[in-house]
């Protein structure tokens, strides 16, 4: 890091952050990060991100390199504002009826409906043979990846799915490039697979949304805060085709995360039973920042809504969720989990 900010003495707790993907809903994560970087008592040791979470991670890292936590907050706001400005030229906009009714969804947008239909009938190689992706140009213009690789304040892990093997590939900080970020955010129904060293990759959410194991293997902190965008649980069965596909994606994108959490719970149980020694295995503490009620009410199409008012709305929800969590659970950091993993697997999340 060119300007070594160092770890200030006022940071009394340290955590790892696991950031999920979710398109424009990643602005919720922006709000969480904005609050946590403002909270002087908490130090972020490492970030694992997928898709929109990957973009938040590299933007925050660049800002951290430039000016510490304050720089990370400024960089995140500038990035999401740039996303909003770029979205103004997109034909996919809210319909007048949605605007009048105060709905953030794009379900009545003619351009969105056409795109949704075409994605079900043709591949992106047919619709977009040149593989154009405006988001790639925006990230390339905004992020200095040399600063991301040189930032020593935070470990960063980004995940993408190997199309050929179906396995997750975790990219560490010194491997992160523009291609890595775009691979992590490559939804196969929208974009061409991103090739890295001759290997095609799709969105990391399929096999790691996000990955947790690098925290256990490399981070000095035993606490993992999952910033959850995709609900684990939804009441009732969806009826229309779009909602069914959205729920299938939520279940798929949460499957790998739940698998890793189950393993963490298993190891912690063995430690508690004295079957594993704490000198050889880590007792990982798991926490969750979410806003299930507010996020569940947003339709899948709103993940493509880049209006500034909507992004600010999501940011504010994220900040409040983070503030509420810190107020309730700050003392638990480093002491115990605030998520009951056994109940999570049973379909209900309870906090201790």
Secondary structure, 3 states (H helix, E strand, C coil): CCCCCCCCCCCCEEEEEEECCCHHHHHHHHHHHHHHHHCCCEEEEEEEECCHHHHHHHHHHHHHHHHHHHHHHHHHHHHHHHHHHHHCCCCCCCCHHHHHHCCCCCCCCHHHHHHHHHHHHCCHHHHCCCCCCHHHHHHHHHCCHHHHHHCCCCEEEEEEEECCCCCEEEEEHHHCCHHHHHHHCCCCCCCCCEEECCEEEEEHHHCCCCCCHHHHHHCCCCEEEEECCCCCCCCCCCCCHHHHHHHHHHHHHHHHHHHHHHHHHHHHHHHHCCCCCCCCCCCCEEEEECCHHHHHCCCHHHHHCCCHHHHHHHHHHHHHHHHHHHHHHHHHCCCCCCCCHHHHHCCCCCCC
